[in-house]
Amino acid sequence: MSGTPGLGAVNSNPSFSFNSSSAVRADYASRPSVAALQNPTLHNKVPESMVNSTARAPLFVRPFSRGFEKHYSEGDVLFVKRENVSHTTTHNIVANLPVLNHILRTTKDADGTRLKYRTVDDFLEDWNYYGILNNDMDTGSKWQRLLNVNVRGRSRVARLWNPTNGRLRRGHCLWMALVERNSGPRITTFQDPNGMREPMESNTKYLELVATMDCCDDYENAILAMPVGIVSQVTLKTPTPVSLRAAHHVTEKCKLLERIEVLMRI
């Protein structure tokens, strides 16, 4: 080793320099708005190629009367309800998988006689798949949540998927499928996202959203299939069918599942 160490200034060589934005503004005085988050105060440019980048978007969550949104956690698959174009608020109705399945089972139409969501068109008219929850950006608020959601790139997600044969492996494609169900000939009960039991009438046809793969029966029977991502890293422990079924309906059960890494929208 020869020579003497430099001062560590990365811009000392004019032929290889890092450029940053010159108009650096003051930091936020209070909780930032969605518009402020979409207009950052600092940008950086790097000479190397950016690989494995992840795109995230902020999402203000409107509270449910039963507080379902308070239990969302990292790795939840999130769906956003479409709003009327005249609606001016920045808050959105956001549902994870258990909450959305509860809505599909219980929401009645305007007459209150039948379920509102009976066809794939009914579902697509109101709901969009958004992304995977990364973290909560607004932990100090009691009435709202500001979520940071992964919409492209690498993300950790609850291990809701299990192939019919063999193990979950790198390269497998993960899907969310909308399937038709029937409650059966007897009056039964089901768990809401908070784990409370609710009754359901017999012989009721309803829609359910399930995590599936192209080797599973639910994928073959789906009336709508939405790709979530490609498996990048997977855990060794395989969840039981009982735990997977419960995780589709109870948020706390979904939290207990291990997280795997997926590549989204690539």
VENTA-V64755 format. One record per helix or strand of 2 or more residues. SS is the DSSP state (alpha for helix, beta for strand). FROM is the first residue (numbers start at 1). LEN is the number of residues. If there is no record, write none. Layout:
ss from len
SS FROM LEN
SS FROM LEN
This chain:
ss from len
alpha 34 4
beta 55 7
alpha 68 4
beta 77 5
beta 94 2
alpha 97 10
alpha 120 7
beta 127 10
beta 145 14
beta 173 10
beta 188 4
beta 197 4
beta 205 8
alpha 217 4
beta 224 10
alpha 241 7
alpha 251 5
beta 259 6
